[in-house]
Amino acid sequence: MTGVQTCALPIYQAIVSGASFVTAVLIGRATSPEQLGLYYLALTVVLVLYGIQDQIVAGPYIIYSKRRQGRELAEYAGSSWIHHLVFTAAVIVVLLVAAVVLSIVGAAKIGPGLWVLVWAGPLLLLREGIRRFMLADLKIATAIAVDGAVAVVQLGGLLLLVYFGDLSLPAIFGVMAGACALASVAWYVLHPPAIQFDRRRFLADWRGNWPFSKWALKSYLVSSTMPQVLPWILSIAVGTAATGVLGACATLVGISNVFVLGVANLLTPQAGQAFVAGGGNELRRVLVHAALFLVLVLGTLCLVLVFSGERVAVFIYGDQFQGCGPILVVLALGALANSVGMIVGNGLWAIDEPRLNFVADLWYVSATLVATLFLIVPLGVLGAALATLAGASRSEERRVGKECRSRWSPYH
């Protein structure tokens, strides 16, 4: 990573995380915890789709594009975009079926959100695809321009909705999709991607990616979907308003994403490059530096939230979010544990061993589900936060232990 890229990293992630944070604050202050909860439930669907796309399309490209050059790289990029379009088509079908089923069973609250995702989802996925491909090629300036345009249009549109008193779920995602559409068109016109399409490679490249993708996808579905399922469990067991409180607290802790996701977005391609260029020693150096940085940042955040977390929550969201202090601290500790797993997981991706994450991820889901069964009903939102921390902590112990016994040893 060059010095320019390092300086641009916090700017880029500040735009992405800042837009998400302000969006949640606008919804939280202009509506109720229940409406905020419905927004987060719909958002979990989008985040799961982002994650699946990342494992089967963007992830393999990030790793394997570093092993190609020239025309071969351009054709591989073309295949990856075809894979993205096929995935998007499958998503539309699944969302249509889910929306119809929910309409039939009478799920009046979340049903409209899924209907709007049928057309908004592809645009959100397109923007996410552009972001991931730009970061894979380390084109940080382009990623900043795209996400900056999205942030300006999205927040401007939401402010108009607040002004006119029409901050409904379909309107919120409609504005988000419109912002993604405008930014994507501008990106294609002003900075067209260097890709070539060769029909003979589409299926061949998919088959080449699949040994990597299948393990990355299994790990993601087992572990990383749990944070998206938990709000639904909380909503069913306690209520949608509780989901709104959890989402608001997670958004505040998510301020750390300026650093965590910024590091994650560039660590994957950087780790792949480091392993190809310098083997295990260079890869280990890159990962250790990233880990020290994140532990310092998130450890500081935990201390801040211990002493002033509740006051910050009330100041931002209002008096209806009193009592959030312990929830914020627990979620911050969970973010610290997850950041360790992110660092180790990037190392395993770089050495083309995503399957080594799988058992640790199974443990994470099991621990989280067991903790959820015992904690979420008596403790509500705090129980959900504690369940997340319990699973993340145990998972990272297993993951780090396994990493020490994996393919690292030949490169010491």
Sequence and secondary structure as in RCSB ss.txt:
>XXXX:A:sequence
MTGVQTCALPIYQAIVSGASFVTAVLIGRATSPEQLGLYYLALTVVLVLYGIQDQIVAGPYIIYSKRRQGRELAE
YAGSSWIHHLVFTAAVIVVLLVAAVVLSIVGAAKIGPGLWVLVWAGPLLLLREGIRRFMLADLKIATAIAVDGAV
AVVQLGGLLLLVYFGDLSLPAIFGVMAGACALASVAWYVLHPPAIQFDRRRFLADWRGNWPFSKWALKSYLVSST
MPQVLPWILSIAVGTAATGVLGACATLVGISNVFVLGVANLLTPQAGQAFVAGGGNELRRVLVHAALFLVLVLGT
LCLVLVFSGERVAVFIYGDQFQGCGPILVVLALGALANSVGMIVGNGLWAIDEPRLNFVADLWYVSATLVATLFL
IVPLGVLGAALATLAGASRSEERRVGKECRSRWSPYH
>XXXX:A:secstr
  HHHHHHHHHHHHHHHHHHHHHHHHHHHHS HHHHHHHHHHHHHHHHHHHHHIIIIIHHHHHHGGG  HHHHHH
HHHHHHHHHHHHHHHHHHHHHHHHHHHHHHT TTTHHHHHHHHHHHHHHHHHHHHHHHHHHTT HHHHHHHHHHH
HHHHHHHHHHHHHHT   HHHHHHHHHHHHHHHHHHHHHHS       HHHHHHHHHHHHHHHHHHHHHIIIIIT
HHHHHHHHHHHHT HHHHHHHHHHHHHHGGGHHHHHHHHHHHHHHHHHHHHHHHHHHHHHHHHHHHHHHHHHHHH
HHHHHHHHHHHHHHHHH GGGTT HHHHHHHHHHHHHHHHHHHHHHHHHHTT GGGGHHHHHHHHHHHHHHHHHH
HHHHTHHHHHHHHHHHHHHHHHHHHHHHHTSTTGGG 
